[in-house]
Amino acid sequence: MRRGLAVGVTAVAFLLAACGGEPEEFSGIELDQPYAAPTVELTDTDGLPYSIAADNDKPLTLVFFGYTHCPDVCPLVMNNIAAGLNRLDESDRDDVAMVFVTTDPERDDEQVLRAYLDGYGKDFIGLTGDLADIIAAGDPLHLYVNDGKKLPTGGYDLGGHSTYVLGIDDHDEATVIWNQETSATEFASDIHTLLSED
């Protein structure tokens, strides 16, 4: 299995202005060769089939693979996404969907996902399903998902999943990735920039 995200990218500097904390430049990484959004159907928190490629018509969709029992990286990323979206004006916010795909479907059923995501955004979309389908959904996005190992304590070691956030445009292509250190301010600025280019 892949052990990371192999990308051909154009590096973009991560710079902040001296005053105000506003990013001077685009903070994400723009993909030279965009990835196709996955067509595989998973299950949303209403129990309905959902395909990232087919069932979303927003100009921009943020996609993050994680799990609700994640102790560190996932809450950090999700908090920054939520805070970044809250910084947008209403017209920009209406043009963005946020999709969270669990990498721990054994524990993250529809109800668990909905309760978790409501803490970040009532309109956030949560997806679960068979682990094989989740891995298949990650493949075209070059996201690594392992199958987890149960620990003697009863928990799971799922540390192998990728921690990137992808931005998928209305042509069903992932054109941007953000790393786990992207701040709320950087998300908001980048999202506004991407939406302004349409």
Backbone as CSV, one residue per row, in Angstrom:
resi,resn,N_x,N_y,N_z,CA_x,CA_y,CA_z,C_x,C_y,C_z
1,MET,0.828,-1.203,0.000,0.000,0.000,0.000,0.865,1.256,0.000
2,ARG,0.309,2.329,-0.504,1.054,3.576,-0.464,1.211,4.029,0.971
3,ARG,2.279,4.730,1.262,2.539,5.232,2.613,2.513,6.749,2.639
4,GLY,1.877,7.376,1.718,1.819,8.829,1.751,1.161,9.368,0.525
5,LEU,1.288,10.622,0.339,0.654,11.307,-0.783,1.714,11.633,-1.807
6,ALA,1.661,10.948,-2.957,2.637,11.209,-4.009,2.015,12.181,-4.986
7,VAL,2.544,13.366,-5.078,1.930,14.387,-5.914,2.978,15.096,-6.738
8,GLY,2.551,15.535,-7.925,3.363,16.465,-8.698,2.737,17.820,-8.500
9,VAL,3.368,18.689,-7.769,2.724,19.919,-7.342,3.593,21.118,-7.620
10,THR,2.915,22.248,-7.612,3.617,23.519,-7.613,3.645,24.013,-6.183
11,ALA,4.834,24.137,-5.611,4.934,24.584,-4.215,4.554,26.049,-4.126
12,VAL,3.831,26.384,-3.086,3.417,27.756,-2.857,3.860,28.157,-1.459
13,ALA,4.430,29.329,-1.333,4.989,29.759,-0.045,3.911,29.925,1.000
14,PHE,4.285,29.646,2.249,3.409,29.844,3.387,3.890,31.096,4.132
15,LEU,3.381,32.267,3.712,3.843,33.520,4.289,2.685,34.263,4.923
16,LEU,2.939,34.919,6.036,1.941,35.753,6.683,2.411,37.198,6.649
17,ALA,1.453,38.074,6.507,1.793,39.488,6.548,2.254,39.851,7.949
18,ALA,3.080,40.870,8.042,3.608,41.281,9.338,2.509,41.809,10.239
19,CYS,1.490,42.400,9.657,0.396,42.963,10.448,-0.900,42.237,10.125
20,GLY,-1.695,41.990,11.142,-3.039,41.480,10.946,-3.141,39.972,10.786
21,GLY,-2.045,39.266,10.563,-2.094,37.821,10.456,-2.741,37.311,9.184
22,GLU,-2.955,38.159,8.183,-3.580,37.733,6.943,-2.520,37.147,6.007
23,PRO,-2.824,36.026,5.352,-1.843,35.451,4.439,-1.560,36.382,3.269
24,GLU,-0.292,36.514,2.901,0.081,37.322,1.746,-0.183,36.571,0.454
25,GLU,0.005,35.253,0.478,-0.088,34.457,-0.727,-0.955,33.240,-0.463
26,PHE,-1.273,32.549,-1.544,-2.054,31.325,-1.449,-1.298,30.312,-0.589
27,SER,-1.979,29.714,0.370,-1.322,28.843,1.344,-1.370,27.366,0.978
28,GLY,-2.331,26.988,0.166,-2.435,25.589,-0.242,-1.415,25.246,-1.309
29,ILE,-1.483,24.028,-1.782,-0.605,23.560,-2.849,-1.475,23.233,-4.053
30,GLU,-1.224,23.922,-5.145,-2.010,23.706,-6.351,-1.422,22.540,-7.138
31,LEU,-2.280,21.624,-7.541,-1.837,20.423,-8.241,-1.632,20.719,-9.724
32,ASP,-0.469,20.368,-10.219,-0.208,20.505,-11.650,-1.131,19.598,-12.461
33,GLN,-1.381,18.417,-11.928,-2.273,17.462,-12.573,-3.379,17.099,-11.586
34,PRO,-4.547,17.733,-11.718,-5.636,17.492,-10.760,-6.023,16.017,-10.685
35,TYR,-6.542,15.639,-9.516,-7.031,14.280,-9.298,-8.532,14.232,-9.587
36,ALA,-8.996,13.138,-10.143,-10.431,12.956,-10.358,-11.112,12.649,-9.034
37,ALA,-12.255,13.275,-8.799,-13.022,12.972,-7.592,-13.527,11.537,-7.658
38,PRO,-13.588,10.849,-6.519,-14.022,9.450,-6.532,-15.507,9.314,-6.857
39,THR,-15.826,8.305,-7.647,-17.214,8.047,-8.010,-17.858,6.985,-7.126
40,VAL,-17.052,6.259,-6.353,-17.583,5.188,-5.509,-18.636,5.748,-4.557
41,GLU,-19.710,4.996,-4.357,-20.785,5.425,-3.463,-20.503,4.949,-2.043
42,LEU,-20.556,5.904,-1.105,-20.504,5.598,0.317,-21.887,5.880,0.899
43,THR,-21.991,5.945,2.218,-23.290,6.178,2.860,-23.213,7.427,3.712
44,ASP,-24.169,8.350,3.503,-24.152,9.587,4.282,-24.860,9.392,5.619
45,THR,-24.933,10.448,6.417,-25.473,10.323,7.769,-26.995,10.163,7.792
46,ASP,-27.633,10.293,6.639,-29.064,9.974,6.532,-29.280,8.544,6.054
47,GLY,-28.189,7.795,5.879,-28.295,6.422,5.414,-28.474,6.296,3.918
48,LEU,-28.213,7.369,3.177,-28.418,7.379,1.731,-27.083,7.248,1.005
49,PRO,-27.092,6.673,-0.196,-25.842,6.581,-0.970,-25.361,7.959,-1.373
50,TYR,-24.048,8.150,-1.346,-23.465,9.458,-1.667,-22.128,9.257,-2.357
51,SER,-21.991,9.875,-3.515,-20.739,9.874,-4.255,-20.189,11.291,-4.280
52,ILE,-18.928,11.444,-3.918,-18.326,12.780,-3.899,-18.377,13.411,-5.281
53,ALA,-18.169,12.603,-6.317,-18.177,13.139,-7.680,-19.585,13.454,-8.173
54,ALA,-20.544,12.595,-7.849,-21.864,12.695,-8.480,-22.903,13.470,-7.677
55,ASP,-22.741,13.525,-6.363,-23.836,14.029,-5.529,-23.573,15.378,-4.893
56,ASN,-22.706,16.157,-5.486,-22.448,17.489,-4.946,-22.255,18.463,-6.095
57,ASP,-22.954,19.588,-6.024,-22.876,20.560,-7.117,-22.323,21.911,-6.668
58,LYS,-21.678,21.939,-5.513,-21.098,23.193,-5.028,-19.865,23.555,-5.863
59,PRO,-19.553,24.838,-5.997,-18.336,25.237,-6.710,-17.059,24.702,-6.072
60,LEU,-17.079,24.487,-4.748,-15.901,23.975,-4.054,-16.334,23.007,-2.967
61,THR,-15.684,21.855,-2.936,-15.934,20.861,-1.896,-14.625,20.534,-1.196
62,LEU,-14.607,20.695,0.113,-13.458,20.283,0.912,-13.664,18.841,1.348
63,VAL,-12.633,18.021,1.234,-12.727,16.609,1.596,-11.597,16.271,2.560
64,PHE,-11.979,15.629,3.668,-10.993,15.198,4.664,-11.339,13.791,5.115
65,PHE,-10.348,12.910,5.135,-10.507,11.545,5.635,-9.960,11.504,7.058
66,GLY,-10.773,11.073,8.002,-10.356,10.994,9.400,-11.291,10.076,10.160
67,TYR,-11.279,10.157,11.478,-12.187,9.327,12.268,-12.503,10.010,13.591
68,THR,-13.665,9.705,14.133,-14.182,10.447,15.280,-13.403,10.198,16.562
69,HIS,-12.712,9.063,16.672,-11.937,8.772,17.875,-10.498,9.269,17.780
70,CYS,-10.164,9.943,16.709,-8.812,10.476,16.518,-8.497,11.460,17.647
71,PRO,-7.382,11.272,18.347,-7.111,12.084,19.530,-6.445,13.429,19.259
72,ASP,-5.911,13.650,18.063,-5.082,14.843,17.902,-5.251,15.541,16.562
73,VAL,-4.773,14.928,15.478,-4.738,15.630,14.192,-6.137,15.948,13.664
74,CYS,-7.032,14.970,13.709,-8.373,15.189,13.141,-9.105,16.360,13.802
75,PRO,-9.153,16.439,15.140,-9.824,17.594,15.740,-9.164,18.918,15.371
76,LEU,-7.841,18.928,15.273,-7.131,20.146,14.887,-7.544,20.594,13.493
77,VAL,-7.508,19.656,12.547,-7.871,19.985,11.167,-9.333,20.406,11.081
78,MET,-10.206,19.656,11.720,-11.638,19.967,11.640,-11.962,21.314,12.281
79,ASN,-11.306,21.641,13.400,-11.510,22.951,14.021,-11.076,24.070,13.086
80,ASN,-9.947,23.896,12.421,-9.459,24.939,11.524,-10.337,25.088,10.287
81,ILE,-10.839,23.974,9.772,-11.778,24.063,8.652,-13.036,24.810,9.076
82,ALA,-13.611,24.390,10.205,-14.855,25.016,10.663,-14.660,26.508,10.921
83,ALA,-13.571,26.851,11.594,-13.314,28.265,11.880,-13.039,29.041,10.597
84,GLY,-12.356,28.404,9.647,-12.112,29.061,8.372,-13.401,29.335,7.621
85,LEU,-14.294,28.363,7.588,-15.578,28.554,6.908,-16.408,29.632,7.596
86,ASN,-16.311,29.710,8.909,-17.057,30.733,9.647,-16.554,32.144,9.365
87,ARG,-15.322,32.266,8.855,-14.765,33.575,8.526,-15.252,34.096,7.167
88,LEU,-15.840,33.208,6.370,-16.273,33.605,5.031,-17.550,34.431,5.091
89,ASP,-17.741,35.278,4.079,-19.035,35.956,3.989,-20.077,34.955,3.501
90,GLU,-21.336,35.336,3.580,-22.416,34.386,3.326,-22.385,33.814,1.910
91,SER,-22.067,34.648,0.941,-22.076,34.163,-0.444,-20.982,33.136,-0.676
92,ASP,-19.793,33.368,-0.118,-18.721,32.376,-0.233,-19.086,31.096,0.510
93,ARG,-19.607,31.247,1.710,-19.921,30.067,2.531,-20.947,29.174,1.843
94,ASP,-21.910,29.791,1.170,-22.941,29.018,0.474,-22.378,28.205,-0.688
95,ASP,-21.190,28.559,-1.152,-20.589,27.885,-2.305,-19.628,26.767,-1.919
96,VAL,-19.569,26.436,-0.621,-18.608,25.436,-0.151,-19.326,24.295,0.564
97,ALA,-18.970,23.073,0.199,-19.413,21.887,0.937,-18.215,21.297,1.661
98,MET,-18.470,20.712,2.811,-17.425,20.047,3.588,-17.806,18.585,3.759
99,VAL,-16.940,17.677,3.280,-17.206,16.243,3.354,-16.140,15.579,4.220
100,PHE,-16.592,14.870,5.247,-15.712,14.112,6.144,-15.962,12.630,5.888
101,VAL,-14.911,11.911,5.482,-15.013,10.477,5.220,-14.311,9.731,6.351
102,THR,-15.034,8.870,7.043,-14.409,8.142,8.143,-13.448,7.080,7.629
103,THR,-12.359,6.899,8.338,-11.436,5.800,8.069,-11.623,4.676,9.096
104,ASP,-12.671,4.808,9.924,-12.950,3.834,10.991,-14.427,3.452,10.951
105,PRO,-14.866,2.828,9.847,-16.304,2.566,9.703,-16.863,1.590,10.728
106,GLU,-16.013,0.789,11.339,-16.502,-0.159,12.347,-17.134,0.575,13.528
107,ARG,-16.595,1.722,13.874,-17.146,2.502,15.000,-17.931,3.728,14.544
108,ASP,-17.595,4.255,13.372,-18.241,5.492,12.910,-19.416,5.181,11.992
109,ASP,-20.559,4.842,12.616,-21.762,4.658,11.813,-22.414,6.018,11.566
110,GLU,-23.575,6.021,10.931,-24.214,7.275,10.555,-24.506,8.176,11.750
111,GLN,-24.994,7.575,12.843,-25.366,8.368,14.018,-24.140,8.960,14.709
112,VAL,-23.091,8.158,14.836,-21.855,8.645,15.467,-21.260,9.788,14.650
113,LEU,-21.225,9.621,13.333,-20.693,10.674,12.468,-21.498,11.959,12.577
114,ARG,-22.833,11.835,12.572,-23.667,13.034,12.629,-23.445,13.801,13.935
115,ALA,-23.384,13.084,15.051,-23.156,13.742,16.334,-21.797,14.423,16.357
116,TYR,-20.799,13.780,15.802,-19.443,14.339,15.758,-19.402,15.592,14.888
117,LEU,-19.945,15.496,13.697,-19.861,16.612,12.755,-20.700,17.810,13.175
118,ASP,-21.782,17.564,13.897,-22.621,18.681,14.361,-21.837,19.621,15.266
119,GLY,-20.784,19.121,15.885,-19.934,19.968,16.706,-19.089,20.942,15.900
120,TYR,-18.988,20.687,14.599,-18.199,21.555,13.721,-19.067,22.336,12.745
121,GLY,-20.069,21.687,12.208,-20.954,22.360,11.265,-22.153,21.484,10.969
122,LYS,-23.345,22.022,11.168,-24.572,21.241,10.982,-24.738,20.779,9.541
123,ASP,-24.110,21.503,8.599,-24.245,21.135,7.193,-23.076,20.301,6.686
124,PHE,-22.141,19.944,7.562,-21.032,19.098,7.144,-21.572,17.721,6.768
125,ILE,-21.040,17.164,5.701,-21.488,15.873,5.192,-20.549,14.789,5.723
126,GLY,-21.117,13.761,6.327,-20.326,12.646,6.837,-20.586,11.398,6.025
127,LEU,-19.521,10.674,5.682,-19.649,9.456,4.881,-18.982,8.281,5.570
128,THR,-19.656,7.135,5.521,-19.121,5.887,6.026,-19.423,4.802,4.998
129,GLY,-19.116,3.565,5.327,-19.359,2.472,4.390,-18.396,1.338,4.660
130,ASP,-18.327,0.392,3.746,-17.360,-0.695,3.874,-15.956,-0.120,3.752
131,LEU,-15.026,-0.682,4.532,-13.656,-0.170,4.498,-13.062,-0.266,3.089
132,ALA,-13.386,-1.324,2.362,-12.862,-1.471,1.001,-13.332,-0.322,0.114
133,ASP,-14.573,0.106,0.300,-15.093,1.217,-0.491,-14.456,2.545,-0.076
134,ILE,-14.183,2.689,1.214,-13.524,3.910,1.695,-12.104,3.988,1.137
135,ILE,-11.400,2.864,1.143,-10.069,2.831,0.550,-10.145,3.163,-0.938
136,ALA,-11.170,2.623,-1.627,-11.357,2.900,-3.054,-11.661,4.374,-3.297
137,ALA,-12.375,5.007,-2.370,-12.669,6.438,-2.505,-11.409,7.276,-2.321
138,GLY,-10.496,6.795,-1.483,-9.254,7.525,-1.262,-8.258,7.384,-2.396
139,ASP,-8.345,6.287,-3.125,-7.346,5.990,-4.155,-7.190,7.092,-5.205
140,PRO,-8.259,7.554,-5.884,-8.055,8.567,-6.918,-7.579,9.904,-6.364
141,LEU,-7.770,10.104,-5.055,-7.311,11.332,-4.406,-5.903,11.163,-3.830
142,HIS,-5.314,9.989,-4.049,-3.969,9.687,-3.551,-3.898,9.795,-2.026
143,LEU,-4.988,9.394,-1.374,-5.043,9.380,0.082,-4.865,7.958,0.575
144,TYR,-3.961,7.809,1.511,-3.687,6.496,2.081,-4.625,6.229,3.254
145,VAL,-5.253,5.061,3.247,-6.102,4.628,4.365,-5.677,3.213,4.720
146,ASN,-5.270,2.979,5.974,-4.949,1.601,6.365,-6.174,0.943,6.970
147,ASP,-6.062,-0.358,7.253,-7.226,-1.083,7.759,-7.263,-1.154,9.275
148,GLY,-6.335,-0.497,9.945,-6.382,-0.404,11.401,-6.016,-1.697,12.111
149,LYS,-5.565,-1.541,13.345,-5.243,-2.693,14.182,-5.823,-2.462,15.564
150,LYS,-6.514,-3.460,16.068,-7.076,-3.341,17.408,-5.959,-3.487,18.426
151,LEU,-5.933,-2.573,19.385,-4.895,-2.579,20.410,-5.350,-3.382,21.625
152,PRO,-4.425,-3.830,22.471,-4.801,-4.571,23.680,-5.715,-3.764,24.599
153,THR,-5.632,-2.445,24.522,-6.472,-1.586,25.366,-7.912,-1.532,24.875
154,GLY,-8.165,-2.086,23.673,-9.506,-2.025,23.113,-9.668,-0.950,22.059
155,GLY,-8.690,-0.024,21.991,-8.737,1.015,20.973,-8.181,0.521,19.658
156,TYR,-8.018,1.456,18.726,-7.522,1.115,17.400,-6.336,1.994,17.049
157,ASP,-5.390,1.405,16.344,-4.283,2.167,15.781,-4.624,2.468,14.327
158,LEU,-5.032,3.708,14.065,-5.400,4.126,12.716,-4.513,5.275,12.268
159,GLY,-3.302,5.325,12.820,-2.422,6.451,12.547,-1.932,6.526,11.119
160,GLY,-2.255,5.532,10.288,-1.720,5.520,8.941,-2.490,6.318,7.918
161,HIS,-3.626,6.917,8.271,-4.389,7.637,7.249,-3.739,8.986,6.945
162,SER,-3.885,9.421,5.710,-3.352,10.720,5.314,-4.117,11.838,6.009
163,THR,-3.460,12.969,6.177,-4.086,14.072,6.923,-4.235,15.328,6.065
164,TYR,-4.294,15.148,4.769,-4.480,16.275,3.864,-5.957,16.595,3.690
165,VAL,-6.242,17.856,3.416,-7.575,18.305,3.001,-7.475,18.620,1.515
166,LEU,-8.431,18.144,0.751,-8.431,18.404,-0.679,-9.563,19.348,-1.052
167,GLY,-9.321,20.178,-2.040,-10.341,21.066,-2.585,-10.744,20.579,-3.965
168,ILE,-12.025,20.199,-4.108,-12.547,19.674,-5.362,-13.434,20.728,-6.007
169,ASP,-13.186,21.017,-7.283,-13.943,22.065,-7.955,-15.223,21.516,-8.587
170,ASP,-15.949,22.386,-9.302,-17.222,21.961,-9.882,-17.053,21.151,-11.160
171,HIS,-15.805,20.859,-11.521,-15.542,19.925,-12.617,-15.156,18.552,-12.072
172,ASP,-15.404,18.358,-10.777,-15.106,17.083,-10.101,-13.627,16.735,-10.160
173,GLU,-12.805,17.751,-9.971,-11.366,17.543,-9.922,-10.786,18.172,-8.661
174,ALA,-9.923,17.418,-7.988,-9.196,17.960,-6.839,-8.023,18.765,-7.384
175,THR,-8.046,20.059,-7.140,-7.026,20.950,-7.702,-6.091,21.523,-6.651
176,VAL,-6.451,21.371,-5.374,-5.679,21.972,-4.283,-5.617,21.002,-3.113
177,ILE,-4.469,20.983,-2.421,-4.393,20.272,-1.148,-3.861,21.229,-0.086
178,TRP,-4.323,20.998,1.138,-3.819,21.732,2.304,-3.280,20.712,3.303
179,ASN,-2.227,21.072,4.022,-1.692,20.138,5.008,-2.350,20.364,6.366
180,GLN,-1.977,19.517,7.326,-2.631,19.537,8.638,-2.316,20.791,9.445
181,GLU,-1.344,21.570,9.010,-0.966,22.773,9.743,-1.642,24.036,9.205
182,THR,-2.493,23.898,8.207,-3.177,25.060,7.642,-4.095,25.684,8.676
183,SER,-3.985,26.980,8.860,-4.772,27.675,9.872,-6.149,28.053,9.337
184,ALA,-7.020,28.455,10.246,-8.357,28.913,9.859,-8.272,30.125,8.933
185,THR,-7.379,31.047,9.253,-7.205,32.244,8.418,-6.749,31.871,7.016
186,GLU,-5.830,30.907,6.931,-5.339,30.467,5.618,-6.422,29.759,4.825
187,PHE,-7.216,28.903,5.491,-8.343,28.273,4.797,-9.292,29.334,4.241
188,ALA,-9.668,30.283,5.066,-10.626,31.306,4.631,-10.094,32.100,3.449
189,SER,-8.843,32.520,3.520,-8.245,33.307,2.450,-8.161,32.506,1.150
190,ASP,-7.696,31.268,1.250,-7.559,30.429,0.061,-8.912,30.128,-0.568
191,ILE,-9.896,29.814,0.252,-11.227,29.503,-0.268,-11.804,30.710,-1.004
192,HIS,-11.654,31.882,-0.410,-12.140,33.097,-1.085,-11.438,33.288,-2.425
193,THR,-10.139,33.057,-2.443,-9.374,33.183,-3.683,-9.877,32.204,-4.737
194,LEU,-10.074,30.956,-4.352,-10.530,29.940,-5.293,-11.913,30.276,-5.854
195,LEU,-12.803,30.737,-4.998,-14.154,31.068,-5.446,-14.169,32.315,-6.323
196,SER,-13.244,33.209,-6.078,-13.161,34.450,-6.866,-12.646,34.172,-8.279
197,GLU,-11.953,33.054,-8.446,-11.401,32.720,-9.774,-12.460,32.173,-10.711
198,ASP,-13.601,31.739,-10.175,-14.653,31.157,-11.027,-15.342,32.235,-11.862
